[in-house]
């Protein structure tokens, strides 16, 4: 029998209760890849779902969220972080090009930053990538790309920033702006 959403939710809760750190999150990442191998899950929650951001689950005890991103138009995000949260992106359809960044300055100025890319790769269907707390990244996806994102908390509730590569400005993000 294929791995189901309810099994994934239960596994995430068990794993993150036991180990909320990087190893536990890596276990969640591998389970997300397993979930994305289920064609019925992908069809129901990604291919046939209406356009937009859908919360599939929010854990009432631990606070992690599972979200489906159903994108009709291509988008390139600016480099951004998820603040004090982590994020796991799992590709359902098409692809997402990921770029990881790090600051190339001393970080003393909270309103300006110089960034340099450190890693670039493409997530294809069934693959998942993880960004630990505060990791800066950007995403680039084509029309009709679909992915599932697991976050450590509701990102609407925490401070996050995005970076303007041209001006160096660091700007506070509005809720769900990075989606």
Secondary structure, 3 states (H helix, E strand, C coil): CCCCHHHHHHHHHHHHHHCCCHHHHHHHHHHHHHHCCCHHHHHHHHHCCCCEEEEEEECCCCCCEEEEEECCCCEECCCECCCCCCEEEEEEECEEEEEEEEECCCCCCCCECCEEEEEEEEEECCCEEEECCCCEEEEEECCCCEEEEEECCCHHHCCCEEECCCCCEEEECCCCCCC
